[in-house]
Amino acid sequence: MIPRTLEKSILKRFHKGKIILVLGARQVGKTTLVNHIAELSDLSTLYLNGDEVDIREMLSDTTSTQLKALVGHHSLVIIDEAQRIVNIGVTLKLMADNLKNVQVLVTGSSSLELANKINEPLTGRKFEYLLFPISFQKMSEYTSLLEEKRMLEHRMIYGAYPEVVTQAGDEREILNLLAGSYLYKDLFAREQIKKPALLEKLIQALALQMGSEVSYREVGQLIGADNETVERYVDLLEKTFVVFRLTALSRNLRNELKKSRKIYFYDNGIRNAVIKNFNPLALRQDTGVLWENFLIAERMKANHYAGRHVNRWFWRTHAQQKIDYIEEYDGRLNAFEFKWNPKKNARFPKTFLNAYPGSETAVITPKNFSDFVIK
């Protein structure tokens, strides 16, 4: 087992009087993580799986008395796949308020039901974490920085889902199973997704436009859907941790794009499985896009695991001046350009530098990227 970065952070939060939520895509390693945390804590543990029908019934519309009887002498309760349990938010609130000496650790493979049914009841009663595919930083600690740099092209093509990393040789089969429908299981089970085929067309369209500005109207015309349906489906894909959006920075200039957005995948391997392209980089036309997606996703992992809350954008003007990625942290803007070929020049537009004086700039290439994704 590859230890995960969140283990220590979560253990430090134990017995602070709050529910701990661990959210993330299916097969990203949440169950393995919480079970290992339970072992490390050495607490008497009750494991409840939301995939089990009787467990769902026990935890739906229950009372504090029933919960106390269920938990008994256990000091740690793990509720896995909690998004499948009706009214789980109210149940967790009862646990937080009535089981003061019990630590409750919850996993969910989507934020959509947890967000709708947990956020309000658990206001001020929870710590929330996101678990991503294994980070470059963690793999560098597990093997070595040199080894992970040697594996860079492989990670850009196959990504870093735990099963992909640990079962060398089976990457394509694993990713094809995941991208086929398993990642979207929570969505297909919901009434909002009335046309699974349309969702699959949308995912393919987003994969092909990854790193480019996305127009919901144009995507809708391409797949045969209206703007509202496209936007709703993209929102649901975000809430199941398949894709994430990056919006345009627009503060100072009239000619800055204001409502534009780019859409990236949390994992390169899933994206490549969606378009059925696992070719080596030398045979691809999208190497630059894969590099951009890899870096932004890894930066997101590094920021989240380090507890850094940053604002993120890209930047472009109507005159086609652009910057790949911008972060704001502690009131300072940091602008980054991503170049797979270190020999390619990257210039930051004077328009941007004049509009945002004091901004730091950097070009990220395969020669210096480790400093960008390891923090």
C-alpha positions as CSV (number, residue, x, y, z in Angstrom):
1,M,0.0,0.0,0.0
2,I,1.2,3.5,-0.9
3,P,0.7,5.8,2.2
4,R,-1.4,8.8,1.3
5,T,-0.6,12.4,2.2
6,L,-3.9,13.0,4.1
7,E,-3.3,10.3,6.7
8,K,-1.4,12.5,9.2
9,S,-3.7,15.5,8.6
10,I,-6.8,13.5,9.3
11,L,-5.4,11.8,12.4
12,K,-4.5,15.2,13.8
13,R,-8.2,16.2,13.5
14,F,-9.4,13.2,15.6
15,H,-11.5,14.0,18.7
16,K,-11.9,17.7,17.9
17,G,-15.7,17.3,18.2
18,K,-16.3,17.3,14.4
19,I,-17.3,14.8,11.7
20,I,-14.5,14.2,9.2
21,L,-15.5,13.9,5.6
22,V,-13.2,12.4,2.9
23,L,-14.6,13.0,-0.6
24,G,-13.2,11.9,-4.0
25,A,-13.9,10.0,-7.2
26,R,-14.6,6.4,-7.2
27,Q,-11.6,4.1,-7.0
28,V,-9.3,6.9,-5.8
29,G,-8.5,5.0,-2.6
30,K,-10.9,6.4,0.0
31,T,-11.8,3.1,1.6
32,T,-8.2,2.0,1.8
33,L,-7.3,5.3,3.3
34,V,-9.9,5.4,6.1
35,N,-9.3,1.7,7.0
36,H,-5.5,2.4,7.3
37,I,-6.3,5.4,9.4
38,A,-8.4,3.2,11.6
39,E,-5.4,0.8,12.0
40,L,-3.1,3.7,12.9
41,S,-5.5,5.1,15.4
42,D,-5.8,1.8,17.2
43,L,-9.4,2.7,18.2
44,S,-12.3,0.3,18.5
45,T,-13.9,0.7,15.1
46,L,-17.3,0.2,13.7
47,Y,-17.4,0.0,9.9
48,L,-20.6,0.8,8.1
49,N,-20.9,0.4,4.3
50,G,-23.5,2.6,2.6
51,D,-23.6,0.1,-0.3
52,E,-25.3,-2.4,2.0
53,V,-29.1,-2.1,2.0
54,D,-29.6,-2.9,5.7
55,I,-26.9,-0.3,6.6
56,R,-28.7,2.3,4.5
57,E,-31.9,1.6,6.3
58,M,-30.3,1.8,9.8
59,L,-28.8,5.2,9.1
60,S,-31.8,6.7,7.3
61,D,-34.4,8.6,9.4
62,T,-32.9,7.3,12.6
63,T,-32.9,8.7,16.2
64,S,-30.1,9.5,18.6
65,T,-31.2,6.6,20.8
66,Q,-30.9,4.2,17.9
67,L,-27.5,5.6,16.9
68,K,-26.2,5.2,20.5
69,A,-27.3,1.5,20.5
70,L,-25.8,0.9,17.1
71,V,-22.4,2.5,17.9
72,G,-22.2,0.8,21.4
73,H,-18.7,0.8,22.8
74,H,-16.9,1.8,19.6
75,S,-14.9,5.0,19.7
76,L,-14.4,5.3,15.9
77,V,-17.3,4.9,13.3
78,I,-16.5,4.7,9.6
79,I,-19.4,5.3,7.2
80,D,-18.2,4.4,3.7
81,E,-20.1,5.5,0.5
82,A,-22.3,7.8,2.6
83,Q,-23.7,9.5,-0.4
84,R,-26.0,6.5,-0.9
85,I,-27.8,7.0,2.5
86,V,-31.0,9.0,2.5
87,N,-30.9,12.0,4.9
88,I,-27.3,11.2,5.8
89,G,-26.7,14.9,6.8
90,V,-29.3,14.8,9.5
91,T,-27.9,11.5,10.8
92,L,-24.4,12.8,10.9
93,K,-25.6,15.9,12.8
94,L,-27.2,13.7,15.4
95,M,-23.9,11.8,15.7
96,A,-21.9,15.0,16.1
97,D,-24.3,16.4,18.8
98,N,-25.0,13.2,20.7
99,L,-21.9,11.0,20.4
100,K,-19.3,13.4,21.8
101,N,-16.7,10.7,22.6
102,V,-17.0,9.0,19.2
103,Q,-15.0,10.1,16.1
104,V,-17.1,9.7,12.9
105,L,-15.1,9.3,9.6
106,V,-17.2,9.5,6.4
107,T,-16.3,8.8,2.8
108,G,-18.3,9.8,-0.3
109,S,-17.6,9.3,-4.0
110,S,-19.5,12.3,-5.0
111,S,-20.2,15.7,-3.5
112,L,-23.6,16.1,-5.1
113,E,-25.7,14.3,-2.5
114,L,-23.3,15.0,0.3
115,A,-23.4,18.7,-0.6
116,N,-27.2,18.7,-0.8
117,K,-27.8,16.7,2.4
118,I,-24.9,17.4,4.6
119,N,-23.6,21.0,4.2
120,E,-26.5,22.7,6.0
121,P,-27.0,20.2,8.9
122,L,-23.2,20.0,9.4
123,T,-22.4,23.7,9.4
124,G,-19.6,24.1,11.9
125,R,-19.6,20.4,12.6
126,K,-17.2,19.0,10.0
127,F,-13.7,18.9,8.6
128,E,-13.7,18.2,4.9
129,Y,-10.9,16.7,2.8
130,L,-10.6,15.8,-0.9
131,L,-8.7,12.7,-1.9
132,F,-7.2,12.9,-5.4
133,P,-5.4,10.3,-7.5
134,I,-1.9,9.7,-6.1
135,S,0.2,12.9,-6.3
136,F,3.6,13.2,-7.9
137,Q,4.9,14.4,-4.5
138,K,3.7,11.3,-2.7
139,M,5.1,9.0,-5.5
140,S,8.4,10.8,-5.2
141,E,8.5,10.1,-1.5
142,Y,7.4,6.4,-2.1
143,T,9.9,5.7,-4.8
144,S,12.3,8.6,-5.4
145,L,12.2,11.9,-7.2
146,L,14.6,10.5,-9.9
147,E,12.3,7.5,-10.5
148,E,9.2,9.7,-10.8
149,K,10.9,12.0,-13.2
150,R,11.7,9.0,-15.3
151,M,8.0,8.0,-15.1
152,L,6.8,11.4,-16.2
153,E,5.7,10.4,-19.7
154,H,3.9,7.3,-18.3
155,R,2.0,9.4,-15.7
156,M,1.0,12.0,-18.4
157,I,-0.5,9.1,-20.5
158,Y,-1.9,6.8,-17.8
159,G,-2.4,9.1,-14.8
160,A,-2.1,8.0,-11.2
161,Y,-5.2,6.2,-10.0
162,P,-4.0,3.8,-7.2
163,E,-4.8,0.6,-9.2
164,V,-3.1,2.1,-12.3
165,V,0.0,2.8,-10.3
166,T,0.2,-0.5,-8.5
167,Q,-0.8,-2.9,-11.4
168,A,1.8,-2.2,-14.0
169,G,0.9,-3.7,-17.4
170,D,-2.9,-3.5,-16.8
171,E,-3.2,0.3,-17.1
172,R,-5.3,0.4,-20.2
173,E,-7.8,-2.3,-19.0
174,I,-8.2,-0.6,-15.6
175,L,-8.7,2.9,-17.2
176,N,-11.1,1.7,-19.8
177,L,-13.2,0.1,-17.1
178,L,-13.2,3.2,-15.0
179,A,-13.9,5.6,-17.9
180,G,-16.5,3.3,-19.3
181,S,-19.2,4.0,-16.7
182,Y,-17.9,3.3,-13.2
183,L,-16.8,6.8,-12.4
184,Y,-20.3,8.0,-13.4
185,K,-22.2,5.4,-11.4
186,D,-23.5,8.1,-9.0
187,L,-24.8,10.2,-11.8
188,F,-26.5,7.3,-13.7
189,A,-28.3,6.4,-10.5
190,R,-29.8,9.9,-10.3
191,E,-32.9,11.1,-12.0
192,Q,-31.0,14.1,-13.4
193,I,-29.2,11.9,-15.9
194,K,-32.0,10.8,-18.2
195,K,-29.7,10.3,-21.2
196,P,-26.5,8.4,-20.3
197,A,-25.4,8.4,-23.9
198,L,-25.6,12.2,-23.9
199,L,-23.4,12.4,-20.9
200,E,-20.8,10.2,-22.6
201,K,-20.8,12.4,-25.7
202,L,-20.3,15.4,-23.4
203,I,-17.3,13.8,-21.7
204,Q,-15.7,13.0,-25.0
205,A,-16.3,16.5,-26.2
206,L,-14.7,18.0,-23.1
207,A,-11.8,15.6,-23.3
208,L,-11.1,16.7,-26.9
209,Q,-11.4,20.4,-25.9
210,M,-9.3,20.0,-22.7
211,G,-7.1,23.1,-22.1
212,S,-9.2,25.2,-24.6
213,E,-11.9,27.6,-23.8
214,V,-15.2,25.9,-23.7
215,S,-18.5,27.3,-25.0
216,Y,-21.5,25.5,-23.6
217,R,-23.5,26.6,-26.7
218,E,-21.0,25.1,-29.1
219,V,-20.6,21.9,-27.1
220,G,-24.4,21.7,-27.0
221,Q,-24.7,22.0,-30.8
222,L,-22.0,19.3,-31.2
223,I,-23.7,16.7,-29.0
224,G,-27.4,17.7,-29.5
225,A,-28.2,19.4,-26.2
226,D,-29.2,22.9,-25.0
227,N,-26.9,25.2,-23.0
228,E,-28.6,24.5,-19.7
229,T,-28.3,20.7,-20.0
230,V,-24.6,21.0,-20.9
231,E,-23.9,23.3,-17.9
232,R,-25.9,21.1,-15.6
233,Y,-24.0,18.0,-16.7
234,V,-20.6,19.7,-16.4
235,D,-21.6,20.7,-12.9
236,L,-22.5,17.1,-12.0
237,L,-19.2,15.9,-13.5
238,E,-17.4,18.4,-11.2
239,K,-19.3,17.1,-8.2
240,T,-18.2,13.5,-9.0
241,F,-14.6,14.7,-9.3
242,V,-14.2,13.8,-13.0
243,V,-13.5,17.3,-14.3
244,F,-12.9,20.8,-12.8
245,R,-13.3,24.3,-14.2
246,L,-10.9,27.2,-14.5
247,T,-12.3,30.6,-15.2
248,A,-10.7,33.7,-16.7
249,L,-9.1,36.4,-14.6
250,S,-10.8,39.7,-15.3
251,R,-10.2,42.7,-13.1
252,N,-8.6,45.6,-14.8
253,L,-8.9,45.6,-18.5
254,R,-11.9,46.1,-20.8
255,N,-10.6,43.7,-23.3
256,E,-10.0,40.8,-20.9
257,L,-12.3,37.8,-21.3
258,K,-14.8,37.8,-18.5
259,K,-17.1,34.8,-18.7
260,S,-14.8,32.3,-20.4
261,R,-13.8,28.9,-18.8
262,K,-11.5,26.0,-19.4
263,I,-12.3,22.5,-18.3
264,Y,-9.6,20.0,-17.1
265,F,-9.6,16.4,-15.9
266,Y,-8.5,15.4,-12.5
267,D,-6.5,12.6,-14.0
268,N,-4.7,12.4,-17.4
269,G,-5.4,8.7,-17.6
270,I,-9.1,9.1,-17.4
271,R,-9.0,11.8,-20.1
272,N,-7.0,9.6,-22.4
273,A,-9.3,6.6,-21.8
274,V,-12.3,8.8,-22.8
275,I,-10.8,9.6,-26.2
276,K,-9.2,6.0,-26.5
277,N,-5.7,7.3,-27.1
278,F,-2.8,5.9,-25.1
279,N,-0.2,6.6,-27.7
280,P,3.3,7.7,-26.6
281,L,4.0,11.4,-26.6
282,A,6.1,11.2,-29.7
283,L,3.1,10.1,-31.7
284,R,0.6,12.6,-30.2
285,Q,-0.6,16.1,-31.2
286,D,-1.8,16.9,-27.7
287,T,1.4,16.7,-25.7
288,G,1.2,20.3,-24.7
289,V,-2.4,19.9,-23.5
290,L,-1.5,16.8,-21.5
291,W,1.4,18.7,-19.9
292,E,-0.9,21.6,-18.9
293,N,-3.5,19.3,-17.5
294,F,-0.9,17.3,-15.5
295,L,0.7,20.4,-14.0
296,I,-2.6,22.1,-13.0
297,A,-4.0,18.9,-11.5
298,E,-0.8,18.2,-9.6
299,R,-0.6,21.8,-8.4
300,M,-4.2,21.5,-7.1
301,K,-3.2,18.4,-5.1
302,A,-0.1,20.1,-3.7
303,N,-2.1,23.2,-2.6
304,H,-4.9,21.1,-1.0
305,Y,-2.7,18.8,0.9
306,A,-0.6,21.7,2.1
307,G,-3.7,23.5,3.3
308,R,-3.1,26.4,1.0
309,H,-6.3,28.1,-0.2
310,V,-5.6,29.8,-3.5
311,N,-7.6,31.5,-6.2
312,R,-7.0,30.1,-9.7
313,W,-7.5,31.4,-13.2
314,F,-6.2,31.5,-16.7
315,W,-5.9,34.8,-18.6
316,R,-6.6,35.9,-22.1
317,T,-7.6,39.1,-24.0
318,H,-9.7,39.5,-27.1
319,A,-6.4,40.2,-28.9
320,Q,-5.3,36.6,-28.1
321,Q,-2.8,37.5,-25.5
322,K,-2.7,34.7,-22.9
323,I,-1.3,33.2,-19.8
324,D,-1.8,29.5,-19.0
325,Y,-2.3,29.6,-15.2
326,I,-2.5,32.3,-12.5
327,E,-2.7,31.8,-8.7
328,E,-3.5,34.3,-6.0
329,Y,-2.1,33.5,-2.6
330,D,-1.8,36.0,0.3
331,G,-2.8,38.8,-2.0
332,R,0.0,38.2,-4.6
333,L,-0.5,37.0,-8.2
334,N,1.8,34.3,-9.6
335,A,1.6,33.8,-13.4
336,F,2.8,30.6,-15.0
337,E,3.4,29.5,-18.6
338,F,3.7,25.7,-19.3
339,K,6.1,24.5,-22.0
340,W,6.8,20.9,-22.7
341,N,9.7,21.9,-24.9
342,P,12.2,23.8,-22.7
343,K,13.7,25.5,-25.8
344,K,10.5,27.3,-26.6
345,N,10.4,30.9,-25.5
346,A,7.6,32.1,-23.3
347,R,6.9,35.8,-22.9
348,F,4.5,37.3,-20.5
349,P,2.4,40.0,-22.2
350,K,3.3,43.6,-21.1
351,T,-0.5,44.2,-21.1
352,F,-0.8,41.8,-18.1
353,L,2.4,43.0,-16.3
354,N,1.2,46.6,-16.6
355,A,-2.3,45.8,-15.4
356,Y,-1.1,43.6,-12.5
357,P,2.2,45.2,-11.3
358,G,4.2,43.1,-8.8
359,S,3.0,39.8,-10.2
360,E,5.6,37.0,-10.1
361,T,6.1,35.0,-13.4
362,A,7.6,31.6,-14.1
363,V,7.9,29.2,-17.0
364,I,7.4,25.5,-16.0
365,T,9.1,22.9,-18.1
366,P,10.2,19.3,-17.6
367,K,13.5,20.6,-16.3
368,N,12.0,22.6,-13.3
369,F,8.4,21.2,-12.8
370,S,9.1,19.4,-9.6
371,D,9.4,22.7,-7.7
372,F,5.9,23.6,-9.0
373,V,4.2,20.3,-8.0
374,I,6.0,19.6,-4.7
375,K,5.3,22.0,-2.0
